[in-house]
Amino acid sequence: MQTLIETFIRNANAFDVEAVVALFTPDAVIDDVSVGDAFIGTDGIRLYLEQFFVAYHTASKLLSIKRLDNRNAIVRLDFTGDFGHETGILQISVSAEGLIERIDADLE
């Protein structure tokens, strides 16, 4: 789980949208309360990354990982970018195959 999360952050920080999308199941969901929308499937994940990471030059720094079990974790991140600075929480669920199937995101 930690390697997957670190890979997600590294690829997102490099704005490598396709490498990030490859970490998700085809029907994955990112539900981000802070932007008021859910992004579904690989096209939705791609749109989310382009709108909120690439467009805002978002850089993420891992603050902590709390494993809930083998397939779920709560990740705390520090975000900086054109929007300023925020701290956020990602609740990440991973499939049996080791791909991200859901992220519930919010800002602190």
C-alpha distances in whole Angstrom, upper triangle without the diagonal:
4,5,5,6,9,10,11,12,14,15,17,18,20,21,20,20,20,17,15,16,15,12,13,15,19,19,16,18,17,20,21,23,24,26,27,25,23,22,22,21,20,24,23,19,21,24,22,20,24,26,23,22,24,27,27,25,22,20,17,16,13,15,13,9,10,8,11,10,8,8,8,8,11,11,14,15,19,20,24,26,29,29,29,26,24,21,18,16,13,12,9,10,8,11,11,11,8,9,10,13,13,13,16,17,20,22,23
4,5,5,6,8,10,11,12,14,15,16,18,20,19,20,20,17,15,17,17,13,15,17,21,22,19,20,19,21,21,24,24,26,27,26,24,23,23,23,22,25,24,20,22,25,22,20,24,25,23,21,23,26,25,24,21,18,15,14,10,12,10,8,10,9,12,12,11,11,11,9,11,10,12,13,16,18,21,24,27,27,27,24,22,19,17,15,13,13,11,12,11,14,15,15,11,12,12,15,16,15,17,17,20,21,22
4,5,5,6,9,10,10,12,14,15,16,18,17,18,18,14,13,16,14,11,14,17,20,21,19,20,19,22,22,25,26,27,29,27,25,23,23,22,21,24,23,20,21,24,22,20,23,25,23,20,22,26,25,23,20,18,15,14,12,14,13,11,14,13,16,15,13,13,14,12,14,13,15,15,18,19,22,24,27,28,27,25,23,21,19,18,15,16,13,14,12,15,15,14,10,11,12,16,17,16,19,19,22,23,24
4,6,5,6,9,10,11,12,14,15,16,15,15,15,12,10,12,11,8,10,13,16,18,15,16,16,19,20,23,23,24,26,24,21,20,20,18,17,20,20,16,18,20,19,17,20,22,20,18,20,23,23,22,19,17,15,14,12,15,14,12,14,13,15,15,12,11,12,11,13,12,15,15,18,18,21,23,26,26,26,24,22,20,18,16,13,13,10,11,9,12,13,12,8,8,8,12,13,13,16,17,20,21,23
4,5,5,6,9,10,11,12,14,15,15,15,16,13,10,13,13,9,11,15,18,19,15,16,14,17,17,20,20,21,23,22,20,19,19,19,18,20,19,16,17,20,17,15,19,20,18,16,18,21,21,19,16,14,11,11,9,12,11,9,12,11,14,15,13,12,11,10,10,8,11,11,14,15,18,20,23,23,23,20,19,16,14,13,10,11,9,11,10,13,15,15,11,10,9,13,13,11,14,14,17,18,19
4,5,5,6,9,10,10,12,14,14,15,16,13,11,14,14,11,14,17,20,22,18,19,17,20,20,23,22,23,25,24,23,21,22,21,20,22,21,18,18,21,19,16,19,21,18,16,18,21,20,18,15,13,10,10,8,11,11,10,14,14,17,18,16,15,15,13,13,11,12,11,13,14,17,19,22,23,22,20,19,17,16,15,13,14,13,15,14,17,18,17,13,13,13,16,16,15,17,17,19,19,21
4,5,5,6,8,10,11,12,11,12,13,9,8,11,11,9,12,15,18,20,17,18,17,20,20,23,23,23,26,24,22,20,21,19,17,20,20,16,16,19,17,15,17,20,18,15,17,20,20,18,16,14,12,12,11,15,15,14,17,17,19,19,17,16,16,15,16,13,15,14,16,16,18,19,23,23,24,22,21,19,18,17,15,16,14,15,14,16,18,16,12,12,12,15,16,15,18,18,20,21,23
4,6,5,6,9,10,10,10,10,11,8,6,9,10,7,10,13,16,17,14,15,13,16,16,20,20,20,22,20,18,17,17,16,15,17,16,12,13,16,14,11,14,16,14,12,14,17,17,16,13,12,10,11,11,14,14,13,16,16,19,19,17,15,15,14,14,12,13,12,14,14,16,17,20,21,21,20,18,17,15,14,12,14,11,13,12,15,17,16,12,11,10,13,13,12,15,14,17,18,20
4,6,5,6,9,10,10,11,13,11,8,12,13,11,13,17,19,20,17,17,15,17,16,20,19,19,22,21,20,18,19,19,17,19,18,14,15,17,14,12,14,16,14,11,13,16,15,13,11,8,6,8,8,11,12,13,16,17,19,20,19,18,17,15,14,11,12,9,11,11,13,14,18,18,18,16,15,14,13,13,12,14,13,15,15,18,21,19,16,14,13,16,15,13,16,14,16,16,18
4,6,5,6,9,9,11,13,10,9,13,13,12,15,19,21,22,19,20,18,21,20,23,22,22,25,24,23,21,22,21,19,20,20,16,16,18,16,13,15,18,15,12,13,17,16,13,12,9,8,9,10,14,15,15,19,20,22,23,22,20,20,18,18,14,15,13,13,13,14,15,19,20,20,18,18,17,17,17,16,18,16,19,18,20,22,21,17,16,15,19,19,17,19,18,20,20,22
4,5,5,6,5,7,9,6,6,10,10,10,13,16,18,20,17,18,17,20,19,23,22,21,24,23,21,19,20,18,16,17,17,14,13,15,14,11,13,15,14,11,11,15,15,13,12,10,10,12,13,17,18,18,21,21,24,24,23,21,20,19,19,16,17,15,16,14,16,16,18,20,21,20,19,19,18,18,16,18,16,18,17,20,22,20,17,15,14,17,18,16,19,18,20,21,23
4,5,5,6,7,10,8,6,10,12,11,13,17,18,19,17,16,14,17,16,19,18,18,21,19,18,16,18,17,15,16,15,12,11,13,11,8,10,12,10,7,8,12,12,10,8,8,8,11,12,16,17,17,20,21,23,24,23,21,20,18,18,15,15,13,13,11,13,13,15,16,17,16,16,16,15,16,14,17,15,18,18,20,23,21,18,16,14,17,16,14,17,15,17,17,20
4,5,8,10,13,11,10,13,15,14,17,20,22,23,20,20,17,20,18,21,19,19,23,22,21,19,21,21,19,19,19,15,14,16,14,10,12,14,12,8,9,12,11,8,7,5,6,9,11,15,17,18,21,23,25,26,25,24,22,20,19,16,16,12,12,10,11,11,14,15,16,15,15,16,15,17,16,19,18,21,21,23,26,24,21,19,17,20,20,17,19,17,18,18,20
4,5,8,11,10,10,13,14,15,17,21,22,24,21,21,19,22,21,24,23,22,25,24,23,21,22,21,18,19,19,16,14,16,15,11,12,15,13,10,9,13,13,10,10,9,10,12,15,18,20,21,24,25,28,29,27,25,25,23,22,19,19,16,16,14,14,13,16,18,18,18,19,19,19,20,19,22,20,23,22,24,27,25,22,20,19,22,21,20,22,20,22,22,24
4,6,9,9,9,11,13,14,16,19,20,21,19,19,17,20,19,22,21,19,22,21,20,18,19,19,16,16,16,13,11,12,12,8,8,11,11,7,6,10,11,8,9,9,11,14,16,20,22,22,25,26,28,29,28,25,25,23,23,20,20,17,16,14,14,12,14,16,18,18,19,19,19,20,18,21,20,22,22,24,27,24,22,19,18,20,20,18,20,19,20,21,24
4,6,5,6,9,10,12,14,17,18,20,18,19,17,21,20,24,23,21,24,22,21,18,19,17,14,15,15,13,10,13,13,9,10,13,13,10,9,13,14,12,12,12,14,16,18,21,23,23,26,26,28,28,27,24,24,23,23,20,21,19,19,17,17,16,18,20,21,21,22,22,21,21,19,22,20,21,20,22,24,22,20,17,16,19,19,18,21,20,22,23,26
4,6,5,6,9,10,11,15,15,17,15,16,14,18,18,21,21,19,21,19,18,14,15,14,11,11,12,9,6,9,10,6,7,11,11,9,8,12,14,13,13,13,14,17,19,22,23,23,25,25,27,28,26,23,23,22,22,20,21,19,19,17,18,17,18,20,22,22,21,22,20,20,18,20,18,20,19,20,23,21,19,15,15,17,17,16,19,18,20,22,25
4,5,5,6,9,10,13,13,15,14,16,16,19,20,24,23,22,24,21,19,16,15,13,10,11,12,10,8,11,12,10,10,14,15,13,12,15,17,16,16,17,17,20,21,24,25,24,27,26,28,28,25,23,23,23,24,22,23,21,22,21,21,20,22,23,25,25,25,25,23,23,20,22,19,20,18,19,21,19,17,14,14,16,17,17,20,20,23,25,28
4,6,5,7,10,13,14,16,15,17,16,20,20,24,24,23,25,23,20,17,17,15,12,13,15,12,10,14,14,11,13,16,16,13,13,17,18,17,16,16,16,18,18,22,23,21,24,24,26,25,23,21,21,21,22,20,21,20,21,20,21,20,23,24,25,25,24,24,22,22,19,20,17,18,17,18,20,17,15,12,13,15,17,17,20,20,23,24,27
4,5,5,7,11,12,14,12,13,13,16,17,20,20,19,21,19,17,14,14,13,10,12,12,9,8,12,11,8,11,14,13,11,12,15,17,15,14,14,13,16,16,19,20,19,21,21,23,23,21,18,18,18,18,16,18,16,18,17,18,18,21,21,23,22,21,20,18,18,15,17,14,15,14,16,18,16,14,11,10,13,13,13,16,16,19,21,24
4,5,6,8,9,11,10,11,11,15,16,20,21,19,21,18,15,12,12,9,6,9,10,7,6,10,10,9,11,14,14,13,13,16,18,17,16,17,17,19,19,22,22,21,23,22,24,23,21,18,19,19,20,18,20,19,21,19,21,21,23,23,25,24,23,23,20,19,16,17,15,15,14,14,17,15,13,10,9,11,12,13,16,16,20,22,25
4,5,8,9,12,11,13,14,18,19,23,24,23,24,21,18,15,14,11,8,11,13,10,10,14,14,12,15,18,18,16,17,20,21,20,19,19,19,21,20,24,23,21,23,22,24,23,20,18,19,19,21,20,22,21,23,22,24,24,26,26,28,27,26,25,23,22,18,19,15,15,13,13,15,13,11,8,9,11,14,15,18,19,22,25,28
4,7,10,12,10,12,13,16,18,21,22,22,23,21,18,15,14,12,10,13,14,10,11,15,14,13,16,18,17,16,17,20,21,20,19,18,17,18,17,20,20,18,20,18,20,19,17,14,15,16,17,16,19,18,21,20,22,23,25,26,27,26,24,23,20,19,15,15,12,12,10,11,13,11,8,5,6,9,11,12,16,17,20,22,25
4,6,8,6,9,10,14,16,19,21,20,21,18,15,12,11,8,7,11,11,8,10,13,13,12,15,17,17,16,18,21,22,21,20,20,18,20,19,22,21,19,20,19,19,19,17,13,14,15,17,16,19,19,22,21,23,24,26,26,27,26,24,23,20,18,14,14,11,10,9,9,12,10,9,5,4,6,8,10,14,15,19,22,24
4,5,5,9,11,15,17,21,23,22,22,19,15,13,10,8,8,11,12,10,12,15,15,15,18,20,20,20,21,24,25,25,23,23,22,24,22,25,24,21,22,20,20,19,17,14,15,17,19,19,22,22,25,24,27,27,29,29,31,29,27,26,23,21,17,16,13,11,9,8,10,9,9,6,6,5,9,12,15,17,21,24,27
4,6,9,12,15,18,21,23,22,22,18,15,12,9,5,6,9,10,10,11,14,15,15,17,19,20,20,21,23,25,25,24,25,24,26,25,28,27,24,25,24,24,23,21,17,18,20,22,22,25,25,27,26,28,28,30,30,32,31,29,28,25,23,19,18,16,14,12,11,14,12,13,9,10,8,11,14,17,19,22,26,29
4,7,10,13,16,19,21,20,19,16,12,10,6,4,7,10,9,10,12,14,14,16,18,19,20,20,22,24,25,26,24,25,24,26,25,28,27,24,25,23,22,22,20,17,17,19,21,21,24,24,27,26,28,28,30,29,31,30,28,27,23,22,18,17,14,13,12,11,14,13,14,11,10,7,9,12,14,17,21,24,27
4,7,10,13,16,18,17,17,14,10,8,6,5,7,10,9,8,11,13,12,13,16,17,17,18,20,22,23,23,21,22,21,23,22,24,23,20,21,20,19,19,18,14,14,16,17,17,20,20,23,22,25,25,27,26,28,27,24,23,20,18,14,13,11,10,10,10,13,13,12,9,7,4,5,8,11,13,17,20,23
4,6,9,12,15,14,13,10,7,6,5,6,9,10,8,7,11,12,10,12,15,15,15,16,19,20,21,22,20,21,20,22,21,23,22,20,20,20,19,20,19,15,14,15,16,16,18,19,21,20,23,23,25,24,26,24,22,21,17,15,12,12,10,10,11,12,16,16,15,12,9,6,5,6,8,11,14,17,20
4,6,10,11,11,11,9,6,5,7,9,10,11,8,7,10,11,8,10,13,13,12,13,16,17,18,19,17,18,16,19,18,20,19,18,19,19,19,20,20,16,14,14,14,14,16,16,18,17,19,20,21,20,22,21,18,17,14,12,9,10,9,10,12,14,18,18,16,13,10,9,6,5,6,7,11,14,17
4,6,9,9,8,6,4,6,8,11,13,14,10,10,13,13,10,13,15,14,13,15,18,19,18,20,18,19,18,20,19,21,20,19,19,19,19,21,21,18,15,15,14,15,16,16,18,17,20,20,22,20,22,20,17,17,13,12,10,10,11,12,15,17,20,21,19,16,13,11,8,6,5,6,9,12,15
4,5,6,6,6,6,8,11,14,15,16,12,11,14,13,9,12,14,12,11,13,16,17,16,18,15,17,16,18,18,19,19,18,19,20,20,22,23,20,17,16,14,14,14,14,16,14,17,17,18,16,18,17,14,14,10,10,9,10,12,14,17,19,23,24,21,19,15,14,11,8,6,4,6,9,12
4,5,5,6,8,11,14,17,19,19,15,15,18,16,13,15,17,15,13,16,19,19,18,20,17,19,18,20,20,20,20,20,20,21,21,23,25,22,19,18,15,15,15,15,17,16,18,19,19,17,18,17,14,14,11,11,11,12,14,16,20,22,26,27,25,22,18,17,13,11,8,6,5,8,11
4,6,8,10,13,16,19,20,20,16,16,18,16,12,14,16,13,11,14,17,16,15,17,15,17,16,18,19,19,20,20,21,23,23,25,27,24,21,19,16,16,15,14,14,13,15,15,16,13,15,14,11,11,9,10,11,14,16,19,22,24,28,29,26,24,20,19,16,13,10,7,5,6,9
4,6,9,11,14,17,18,17,14,14,15,13,10,12,14,11,9,13,15,14,13,16,14,17,17,20,21,21,22,23,24,25,25,28,28,25,22,21,19,18,17,16,17,14,16,15,15,13,15,15,13,14,12,13,13,16,17,20,22,25,29,29,27,24,20,19,16,13,12,9,8,10,13
4,7,10,13,17,19,18,14,15,17,14,12,15,16,13,12,16,19,17,17,20,18,21,20,23,23,24,24,24,25,26,25,28,29,25,23,22,20,20,19,19,20,18,19,19,19,16,19,19,16,17,14,15,15,16,18,20,23,25,28,29,27,24,21,19,16,14,11,10,10,12,15
4,7,10,13,15,14,10,12,14,12,10,13,15,12,12,15,18,17,17,20,18,21,20,23,23,25,25,24,25,25,25,27,27,24,21,21,20,20,20,20,21,19,21,20,20,18,21,21,18,19,16,16,15,16,17,18,21,22,26,26,25,22,18,17,14,12,11,10,11,14,17
4,6,10,12,12,8,9,12,11,9,12,14,13,13,15,18,18,18,21,19,21,20,23,23,24,24,23,23,23,23,24,24,21,19,19,18,18,19,19,21,19,22,21,22,20,23,22,20,19,16,15,13,14,14,15,17,19,22,23,22,18,15,13,10,10,9,10,12,15,18
4,7,9,8,4,6,9,8,7,10,12,11,12,14,16,16,17,19,18,20,19,22,22,24,24,23,24,24,24,25,24,20,19,20,19,19,20,20,21,19,21,21,22,20,23,23,21,20,17,17,14,15,14,15,16,18,21,21,20,16,13,12,10,10,10,11,14,17,20
4,7,7,5,6,9,10,9,12,14,14,15,17,18,19,21,22,21,23,22,24,24,26,26,24,25,24,24,24,23,19,19,20,20,20,22,22,24,22,25,24,25,24,27,26,24,23,20,19,16,16,15,14,15,16,19,19,18,15,12,10,9,11,12,14,17,20,23
4,5,5,6,9,10,11,12,14,15,16,17,19,20,22,23,22,23,22,25,25,27,27,25,26,24,24,24,23,19,19,20,21,21,23,23,25,24,26,25,26,26,28,28,26,25,22,21,18,17,15,15,14,14,17,17,16,13,11,9,10,12,14,16,19,22,26
4,5,5,6,9,10,11,12,14,15,16,16,18,20,21,20,21,21,24,24,26,26,24,26,25,25,25,23,20,20,21,22,21,23,23,25,23,25,24,25,25,27,27,26,25,22,21,18,18,16,16,15,15,18,16,16,12,11,11,12,13,16,17,20,23,26
4,5,5,6,9,10,11,12,14,15,15,16,19,20,20,22,22,25,25,28,28,27,28,28,28,28,27,23,23,24,24,23,25,24,25,23,24,23,24,24,27,27,26,26,23,23,20,21,19,19,19,19,22,20,20,16,15,14,14,15,17,18,21,23,27
4,5,5,6,9,10,10,12,13,14,15,17,19,18,20,20,23,23,26,26,25,26,26,26,27,26,22,21,22,22,21,22,21,23,21,22,21,22,22,24,24,23,23,20,20,17,18,16,17,17,18,22,21,20,16,14,13,12,12,14,15,17,20,24
4,5,5,6,9,10,11,11,12,14,16,17,15,17,17,20,20,23,23,22,23,23,24,24,23,20,19,19,19,18,20,18,20,18,20,19,20,20,23,22,21,21,18,17,14,15,14,15,15,16,20,18,17,13,11,11,10,10,13,13,16,18,22
4,5,5,6,9,10,10,10,12,14,15,15,17,17,20,21,24,25,24,26,26,27,27,26,23,22,22,22,20,22,20,21,19,20,18,19,20,22,23,22,22,20,20,17,19,17,18,18,19,22,20,19,15,14,14,14,14,16,16,18,20,24
4,5,5,6,8,10,10,11,13,14,14,17,18,21,22,25,26,25,27,28,28,29,28,25,24,24,23,22,22,20,21,18,19,18,18,18,21,22,21,21,19,20,18,20,19,20,20,22,25,24,22,18,16,16,15,15,16,15,17,19,23
4,6,5,6,8,9,10,11,13,12,15,15,18,19,22,23,22,24,25,25,27,26,23,21,21,20,18,19,17,18,15,16,15,16,16,18,18,17,18,16,16,14,16,16,17,18,20,24,23,21,17,15,15,13,12,13,12,14,16,19
4,6,5,5,6,8,10,10,10,12,12,16,17,20,21,21,23,24,25,26,26,23,21,20,20,17,18,16,16,14,15,13,15,15,17,17,17,17,15,16,14,17,16,18,18,20,24,22,20,17,14,15,14,13,14,13,15,16,20
4,6,6,5,6,9,10,10,13,15,18,20,23,25,25,27,28,29,30,29,26,25,24,23,21,21,19,19,15,16,13,14,15,18,18,18,20,18,19,18,20,20,22,22,24,27,26,23,20,18,19,18,16,18,16,18,19,22
4,6,6,5,7,10,10,13,15,19,21,23,25,25,27,28,29,31,30,27,26,24,23,21,21,18,18,15,15,12,12,12,15,17,16,18,17,18,17,20,20,22,23,25,29,28,25,22,19,20,18,16,17,15,16,17,20
4,6,6,6,8,7,10,12,15,17,19,21,22,24,25,27,28,28,25,23,22,20,18,17,15,14,11,11,10,10,10,13,13,13,14,13,15,14,18,18,20,22,24,28,27,24,21,18,19,17,14,15,12,13,13,17
4,6,6,6,5,8,9,13,15,18,20,21,23,25,26,28,27,25,23,21,20,17,16,13,13,10,10,8,10,11,13,13,13,14,14,15,15,18,18,20,21,24,27,26,23,20,18,19,18,15,16,14,15,15,18
4,6,5,7,9,12,16,18,21,23,24,27,28,30,31,30,28,26,25,23,21,20,17,16,13,12,10,10,12,14,15,16,18,17,19,18,21,21,23,24,26,29,27,25,22,20,21,20,18,20,17,18,18,21
4,6,8,11,14,18,20,23,25,26,29,30,32,34,33,30,29,27,25,23,22,19,17,14,12,9,9,10,13,15,16,18,18,20,20,23,23,26,26,29,32,31,28,25,23,24,22,20,21,18,19,18,22
4,5,9,12,15,18,20,23,24,27,29,31,33,32,30,28,26,24,21,19,16,14,11,9,6,5,7,9,11,13,15,15,18,18,22,22,25,26,29,32,31,28,25,23,24,22,20,20,17,17,16,19
4,7,10,13,17,19,22,23,26,28,30,32,32,29,28,25,24,20,19,15,14,10,8,5,6,9,10,12,13,15,16,19,19,22,22,25,26,29,32,30,28,25,23,25,23,20,21,18,18,17,20
4,7,10,13,15,18,20,23,25,27,29,28,26,24,22,20,17,15,12,10,6,6,4,7,8,9,9,10,12,12,15,15,19,19,22,23,26,29,28,25,23,20,22,20,17,18,15,15,14,17
4,7,10,13,16,17,21,23,25,27,27,25,23,21,19,15,14,10,8,6,5,6,10,11,11,10,11,11,12,15,15,18,19,22,23,26,29,27,24,22,20,22,21,18,19,16,16,15,17
4,7,9,12,14,17,19,22,24,23,22,20,17,15,11,10,6,6,5,7,9,13,13,12,10,10,9,10,11,12,15,15,19,20,23,26,25,22,20,18,20,18,15,16,13,14,13,14
4,6,9,12,15,18,21,23,23,22,19,16,14,11,9,6,5,7,9,12,15,15,14,11,11,9,10,12,12,16,16,19,20,24,26,26,22,21,19,21,20,17,18,15,15,14,15
4,6,8,12,14,17,19,19,18,16,13,11,8,6,5,7,9,12,15,19,18,17,14,13,10,10,10,11,13,14,17,18,22,24,23,20,19,17,20,18,15,16,14,15,14,14
4,7,10,13,16,19,20,19,17,13,11,8,5,5,7,10,13,17,20,19,17,14,12,9,10,10,11,14,15,18,20,23,25,26,22,21,19,22,20,17,17,15,15,14,13
4,7,10,13,15,16,16,14,10,8,6,5,7,10,13,16,20,23,22,21,17,15,11,11,10,11,12,13,16,17,21,23,23,20,20,18,20,18,16,16,15,15,15,14
4,6,9,12,13,13,10,7,6,5,7,9,12,15,19,22,25,24,23,20,17,14,12,10,10,10,10,13,14,18,19,20,16,17,15,17,16,14,14,14,15,16,15
4,6,9,11,11,9,5,5,6,9,12,15,18,22,25,28,27,26,22,19,16,14,11,10,9,10,12,14,17,19,20,17,18,16,18,16,14,14,15,16,17,16
4,6,7,8,6,4,6,8,12,15,18,21,24,27,31,29,28,25,22,19,16,13,12,10,10,10,11,15,15,17,14,16,14,16,15,14,15,16,18,19,19
4,7,8,5,5,7,10,13,17,20,23,27,29,32,31,30,27,24,20,18,14,13,10,10,10,11,14,15,18,15,16,15,15,14,14,14,16,18,20,19
4,6,5,7,10,13,16,19,23,25,29,32,35,33,33,30,27,23,21,17,15,12,11,10,10,12,12,15,13,15,14,15,15,15,16,18,21,23,23
4,6,8,12,14,18,20,24,26,29,32,35,34,34,31,28,25,22,18,16,13,11,9,8,10,9,12,10,12,12,14,14,15,17,19,22,24,25
4,7,11,13,17,19,23,24,28,30,33,31,32,29,26,23,20,17,14,11,8,6,5,7,7,10,8,10,9,10,11,12,14,17,20,22,23
4,7,10,13,16,20,21,25,27,30,29,29,26,23,20,17,13,10,7,6,5,6,9,11,13,11,11,10,10,10,10,11,13,16,19,19
4,6,10,13,16,18,22,25,28,26,26,23,20,17,14,10,8,6,5,7,9,12,14,16,13,13,11,12,11,10,11,12,14,16,17
4,7,10,14,16,19,22,25,23,23,20,17,13,10,7,6,4,6,9,12,15,18,19,16,16,13,14,12,10,9,10,11,13,13
4,6,10,12,16,19,22,21,20,17,14,11,8,6,5,6,7,11,13,17,19,20,16,16,13,15,13,10,10,9,11,12,12
4,7,10,14,17,20,18,17,14,11,7,6,5,6,9,11,14,17,20,23,23,20,19,16,18,16,12,12,10,10,9,9
4,6,10,13,16,15,14,11,9,6,5,6,8,11,12,16,18,22,24,24,21,20,17,19,17,13,13,10,10,9,10
4,7,10,14,13,11,8,6,5,6,9,11,15,16,20,22,25,28,28,24,23,20,22,20,16,16,13,12,10,10
4,7,10,9,8,6,5,6,7,10,12,16,17,21,22,26,29,28,25,23,20,22,20,16,16,12,12,10,11
4,7,7,6,5,7,9,11,14,16,19,20,24,26,29,32,31,28,26,23,25,23,19,19,16,15,12,14
4,5,5,7,9,12,13,17,18,21,22,26,27,30,33,32,29,27,24,26,24,21,21,17,16,14,16
4,6,9,11,14,16,19,20,24,25,28,30,33,36,35,32,29,27,28,26,23,22,19,18,16,18
4,7,9,12,14,17,19,22,24,27,29,32,35,35,32,29,26,27,25,21,20,17,15,13,15
4,7,11,13,17,19,22,24,28,30,33,36,36,32,30,27,29,26,22,21,18,16,13,14
4,7,10,14,16,20,22,25,27,31,34,34,30,28,25,27,24,20,19,16,14,11,11
4,6,10,13,16,19,22,25,28,31,31,28,26,23,24,21,18,16,12,10,7,8
4,7,10,14,16,20,22,26,29,29,26,24,21,22,19,16,14,11,9,6,6
4,7,10,13,16,19,23,26,26,23,21,18,19,16,12,11,7,6,4,5
4,7,9,13,16,20,23,23,20,19,15,16,13,10,8,6,6,6,7
4,6,10,12,16,19,20,17,15,12,13,10,6,6,5,7,9,10
4,7,10,14,17,18,15,14,11,11,8,5,5,6,9,12,13
4,7,10,13,14,11,10,7,8,6,5,7,9,12,15,16
4,7,10,11,9,9,6,6,5,6,9,12,15,18,20
4,7,8,6,5,4,5,7,9,12,15,18,21,23
4,5,5,5,6,6,9,12,15,18,21,24,26
4,5,8,10,10,13,15,18,21,25,28,29
4,6,9,10,13,16,19,22,26,28,30
4,7,9,12,14,17,19,23,25,27
4,6,9,11,15,17,21,23,26
4,6,8,11,13,17,20,22
4,7,10,13,17,20,23
4,7,10,13,17,19
4,6,10,13,15
4,7,11,13
4,7,10
4,7
4
